[in-house]
Amino acid sequence: MTREVVTVGPETSAKYAAEVLAERGFAALPVVDDDGALVGIVAEADVLRDRLPPDPRLHLLRTPAPDAPPALLVRGVMTTSVRTVPVTADVADVARLFVDDRVRSAPVLDGERLAGIVSRRDLLRSLVRPDEEIRADLLGLVEGYTQEPGAWDVAVADGVATVRRSHDAPAGTSPDAGDRAAVETLARTVPGVVAVRVSTDGADPGGADRS
């Protein structure tokens, strides 16, 4: 997620919010009150609504002029029913929210306070991490958890991680099922890992299954 979030207040000019969206390329801006609590969100569609009147020269039937100008402040255009996620949310659940509900971004809350914002692009960045970066992070986690430097081999191919006992692992130190489950759980916390296999044999992990 992005922690340094650009926000606006309910009394912010709607035109200014539109300028920020256009200049920064954001899809939406969280709206917070004076205490930093999230009170809404203003999206591109919110500030576009009623601000682009049709050109009467291009329409056979003229649209009557509106009785009043569009809302001038963010509080008049923002959406107050906001889809949010907690800071402890599983990334898989966030991805499911984006796909199933066609959400482009979601504020991240720590209690009632805004902690950041997560977008589809953030999730895509984690998927395209180089395999070697993923491997280094995963190997560090596994060795830190097991306290066995050099006893594990890790290979990553297209985000699919294979973790095996190294040929150099001390004899008689094969982990039990609980340790294997813990290693698999650790692997799934590494950004960019899309699947994981844990084995205790000494086979070459370079032959990771890509299926």
C-alpha positions in Angstrom: 0.0 0.0 0.0 0.9 3.7 -0.3 1.4 5.2 3.2 2.0 8.8 2.2 -1.6 9.5 1.0 -2.8 12.7 -0.5 -6.1 13.5 1.1 -8.7 16.3 1.0 -11.3 17.6 3.5 -15.0 17.9 3.2 -14.7 21.6 2.8 -12.0 21.4 0.1 -13.0 22.9 -3.3 -14.3 20.2 -5.6 -12.4 21.9 -8.5 -9.1 21.6 -6.5 -9.8 17.9 -5.9 -10.3 17.5 -9.6 -7.0 19.2 -10.3 -5.2 16.9 -7.9 -6.8 13.8 -9.5 -5.8 15.0 -13.0 -2.2 16.1 -12.1 -1.3 13.1 -9.9 -3.1 10.5 -12.0 -5.1 9.2 -9.0 -8.4 7.4 -9.4 -9.7 8.7 -6.1 -8.8 10.7 -3.0 -9.7 9.8 0.6 -11.7 12.5 2.4 -10.7 12.9 6.1 -12.0 15.2 8.9 -9.9 17.4 11.2 -9.1 14.4 13.4 -7.8 12.3 10.5 -10.8 10.0 10.4 -12.0 8.8 7.0 -15.4 10.3 6.1 -15.6 9.6 2.4 -13.9 9.3 -0.9 -14.0 11.4 -4.0 -13.4 9.8 -7.3 -12.9 11.0 -10.9 -16.6 10.3 -11.7 -17.7 12.3 -8.7 -16.0 15.5 -9.8 -16.9 15.0 -13.5 -20.6 14.6 -12.7 -22.6 17.7 -13.9 -19.4 19.6 -14.7 -19.4 19.0 -18.4 -22.6 20.3 -19.8 -23.5 19.2 -23.4 -22.7 21.5 -26.2 -26.1 22.6 -27.6 -24.6 22.9 -31.1 -24.0 19.2 -31.2 -27.5 18.0 -30.1 -30.8 18.2 -31.9 -32.7 18.5 -28.7 -31.4 21.0 -26.3 -30.9 20.0 -22.7 -32.5 22.5 -20.3 -30.0 24.4 -18.2 -29.7 23.2 -14.7 -31.4 25.2 -12.0 -28.3 25.4 -9.8 -24.6 25.0 -10.3 -22.9 21.7 -9.4 -21.7 21.2 -5.8 -18.6 23.4 -5.2 -17.2 21.5 -2.2 -16.0 18.0 -1.8 -18.7 17.2 0.8 -21.3 17.7 -1.9 -19.8 15.2 -4.4 -18.0 12.6 -2.2 -19.1 9.1 -1.6 -19.7 8.4 2.1 -20.2 4.6 1.7 -16.5 3.6 1.3 -15.1 0.2 0.7 -12.1 0.0 3.1 -9.7 -2.7 4.2 -7.9 -3.0 7.6 -4.1 -2.9 7.8 -4.2 -6.6 8.7 -6.1 -7.6 5.6 -4.8 -10.5 3.5 -3.6 -9.4 0.1 -5.6 -12.2 -1.5 -8.8 -10.8 0.1 -8.0 -7.3 -1.2 -7.4 -8.7 -4.7 -10.8 -10.5 -4.5 -12.4 -7.2 -3.5 -10.9 -5.5 -6.5 -11.9 -8.2 -9.0 -15.4 -9.1 -7.7 -16.6 -5.6 -6.9 -14.6 -3.8 -9.6 -12.9 -1.5 -7.1 -9.8 0.3 -8.3 -8.5 1.3 -4.9 -9.4 1.1 -1.3 -8.4 3.2 1.8 -6.5 1.2 4.4 -7.6 1.8 8.0 -5.9 1.3 11.3 -8.9 1.5 13.6 -10.8 4.5 12.3 -7.7 6.4 11.1 -6.4 6.4 7.6 -3.2 4.4 7.4 -2.7 4.3 3.6 -4.4 3.4 0.4 -4.0 0.3 -1.8 -4.7 0.1 -5.5 -4.7 -2.5 -8.2 -1.4 -1.1 -9.3 0.1 -1.9 -5.9 -0.9 -5.5 -6.2 0.4 -5.7 -9.7 3.8 -4.4 -8.5 4.1 -7.3 -6.1 3.3 -9.8 -8.8 6.1 -8.5 -11.1 8.9 -8.6 -8.5 12.0 -10.2 -9.9 12.2 -13.9 -8.9 15.7 -13.3 -7.5 14.4 -10.7 -5.1 11.6 -13.0 -4.0 14.1 -15.8 -3.5 16.4 -13.7 -1.4 13.5 -12.5 0.9 12.1 -16.1 1.2 15.5 -17.6 2.0 16.1 -15.0 4.7 12.8 -15.8 6.3 13.3 -19.5 6.2 16.8 -19.4 7.6 15.7 -16.9 10.3 12.8 -19.1 11.4 14.7 -22.4 11.4 18.0 -20.9 12.6 19.7 -23.2 10.0 21.8 -21.0 7.6 22.8 -23.0 4.6 20.4 -25.9 5.3 17.8 -24.8 2.8 17.7 -24.3 -1.0 15.1 -21.9 -2.4 14.2 -21.5 -6.1 11.6 -19.2 -7.6 10.3 -19.4 -11.1 7.6 -17.0 -12.3 6.6 -16.5 -8.6 6.3 -20.2 -7.9 8.6 -21.0 -4.9 10.2 -24.4 -4.2 11.8 -24.8 -0.8 13.9 -27.9 -0.2 16.4 -29.2 2.4 19.9 -28.6 1.1 22.4 -31.3 0.4 24.6 -29.6 3.0 21.9 -29.9 5.7 23.1 -31.8 8.8 22.1 -35.4 8.9 19.2 -36.3 11.0 17.8 -32.7 11.1 14.8 -33.2 8.7 12.0 -30.9 9.9 8.7 -32.3 11.1 5.3 -31.6 9.5 4.8 -28.6 11.7 8.0 -27.0 10.6 7.2 -27.7 6.9 3.8 -26.1 7.4 5.4 -23.0 9.1 7.9 -22.7 6.2 5.0 -22.8 3.7 3.1 -20.2 5.7 6.2 -17.9 5.7 6.6 -18.3 2.0 3.1 -17.1 1.4 3.8 -13.9 3.2 6.5 -12.9 0.7 5.2 -10.4 -1.9 5.4 -11.9 -5.3 5.0 -15.6 -4.3 2.0 -17.0 -6.1 2.4 -20.6 -5.1 4.8 -22.6 -2.9 6.0 -26.2 -2.5 8.0 -27.4 0.5 10.1 -30.6 0.3 12.5 -32.2 2.7 14.5 -34.1 0.0 17.7 -32.8 -1.4 16.6 -32.6 -5.0 17.6 -29.6 -7.1 15.0 -26.9 -6.5 15.7 -25.4 -9.9 13.1 -27.8 -11.3 10.2 -25.8 -9.8 6.9 -26.9 -11.2 5.4 -24.0 -13.2 1.9 -25.5 -13.5 
